[in-house]
Amino acid sequence: LTELAKKVSASPATLSAGQVGRALFGLQGLSSQGSIFSESAIGIDVDEVQFLEETLWDKIKMVKERLSLSSVAEGMLGISLLRSPVANKIRNFLYSQVQSGPSERDDLDPVDIVTAVRGLKLNALAVPQWLAEKYLDVEEMHSKKPVVMQSRSDKLIVQRFKGMNTKETLIANSLADGFRLDLDF
């Protein structure tokens, strides 16, 4: 991570709005908090994670264009485990991008809406009213025709379960607070 942070820092290139989301999404699973082992669960030093966060924050501050809902959603998912002061600055930046409503270039893909709600919830942030309303529309659409597709193996499990347990109520592939539930009893 230190080498990556050095390369990002040394690069004169600025990040586009889409690159911000993808770069932050790449941090998914990393933690900026020390553990009793002083390294994260995957063996990465906390200082390395924080150095990369700081480097990305320096690049993010240079972005002049507004981030799309997709980029905000990816970024929120990526930083959900990060709790450093720099991660909080990034979190606040992303949140400010989504609070005022969709940008004029946002086509508001239903999957992006679901992902954004999930990302906000994972970061303990309130879902803005406009997004909550769009999400309810997506939930309703999803109940009629799935917006987020179900895997083939999930379909087989549901078929078998319904065949064997006719008295049980099972909703397959449902949405709840931005999360897709394979099986909802």
Sequence and secondary structure as in RCSB ss.txt:
>XXXX:A:sequence
LTELAKKVSASPATLSAGQVGRALFGLQGLSSQGSIFSESAIGIDVDEVQFLEETLWDKIKMVKERLSLSSVAEG
MLGISLLRSPVANKIRNFLYSQVQSGPSERDDLDPVDIVTAVRGLKLNALAVPQWLAEKYLDVEEMHSKKPVVMQ
SRSDKLIVQRFKGMNTKETLIANSLADGFRLDLDF
>XXXX:A:secstr
 HHHHHHHHH      HHHHHHHHHTTTT   S  TTSB TTS BHHHHHHHHHHHHHHHTT  S   HHHHHHH
HHHTTT  SHHHHHHHHHHHHHHHT   TT    HHHHHHHHHHHHHTT    HHHHHHHHHHHHHHHHS SS  
 HHHHHHHHHHHHH TTS  EEEEEETTEEEEEE 
